[in-house]
Amino acid sequence: MSLTILKGTIVSAPEPGKLDITENGCLVAADGIITGVFSTLPEQYAGAPVEDHGNALILQSFADLHLHAPQYPMLGT
């Protein structure tokens, strides 16, 4: 089993229209599937490697979050 633990400011959308922000939180994924977002890392993960990203935002998303400036005037056409 592959385990990934990311630490930072976790932004998640648990349901449509709702955002949760967990500052200094941990996102845990097993085999590429997110298993949880925690304000403190559960004891079962003690000793596991953690990728600490400081205050960086970590988004649970497959969204493409970029926009090309030259394309902006064409938005909606």
C-alpha positions as CSV (number, residue, x, y, z in Angstrom):
1,M,0.0,0.0,0.0
2,S,1.3,3.4,-1.0
3,L,0.6,6.1,1.7
4,T,0.8,9.9,1.0
5,I,0.5,12.5,3.7
6,L,0.4,16.2,2.8
7,K,0.5,18.9,5.4
8,G,-0.6,22.5,4.7
9,T,-3.9,24.5,4.4
10,I,-6.3,21.9,3.1
11,V,-9.3,23.2,1.1
12,S,-12.1,20.7,0.5
13,A,-15.7,20.7,-0.7
14,P,-17.5,18.0,1.3
15,E,-20.8,18.8,-0.5
16,P,-22.0,21.2,-3.2
17,G,-21.8,24.8,-2.2
18,K,-19.7,24.2,0.9
19,L,-16.0,24.7,1.5
20,D,-14.0,23.5,4.5
21,I,-10.6,25.0,5.2
22,T,-8.3,23.2,7.6
23,E,-5.2,25.3,8.4
24,N,-2.1,23.3,9.2
25,G,-4.0,20.2,8.4
26,C,-3.1,16.8,6.9
27,L,-4.5,15.2,3.9
28,V,-4.0,11.4,3.9
29,A,-4.2,9.3,0.7
30,A,-3.8,5.5,0.4
31,D,-3.0,4.2,-3.1
32,G,-4.0,7.5,-4.6
33,I,-7.4,7.7,-2.9
34,I,-8.0,10.4,-0.2
35,T,-9.0,8.7,3.0
36,G,-9.3,11.8,5.2
37,V,-8.5,15.4,6.1
38,F,-7.4,15.9,9.7
39,S,-6.6,18.9,11.9
40,T,-4.1,16.7,13.7
41,L,-2.6,13.5,12.2
42,P,-4.2,10.4,13.7
43,E,-1.9,8.1,15.9
44,Q,-2.2,5.3,13.3
45,Y,0.0,7.4,11.0
46,A,2.7,8.2,13.5
47,G,6.1,7.8,12.0
48,A,4.9,7.9,8.4
49,P,6.6,10.4,6.1
50,V,4.8,13.8,5.8
51,E,5.3,16.2,3.0
52,D,5.1,19.6,4.8
53,H,4.1,22.4,2.4
54,G,3.9,25.1,5.1
55,N,1.0,27.5,4.5
56,A,0.5,26.5,0.9
57,L,-3.0,25.6,-0.3
58,I,-3.7,22.0,-1.0
59,L,-6.9,21.4,-3.0
60,Q,-8.7,18.1,-3.4
61,S,-9.6,18.5,-7.0
62,F,-9.1,17.4,-10.5
63,A,-9.9,20.9,-11.7
64,D,-7.6,22.7,-14.1
65,L,-7.1,25.9,-12.1
66,H,-5.3,28.1,-14.6
67,L,-6.4,30.8,-17.1
68,H,-4.4,32.2,-20.0
69,A,-4.6,36.0,-19.9
70,P,-4.9,36.4,-23.7
71,Q,-8.0,34.1,-23.7
72,Y,-9.8,36.1,-21.0
73,P,-11.4,38.6,-23.4
74,M,-12.9,35.6,-25.3
75,L,-14.5,34.2,-22.1
76,G,-18.1,33.3,-22.8
77,T,-18.0,33.8,-26.5
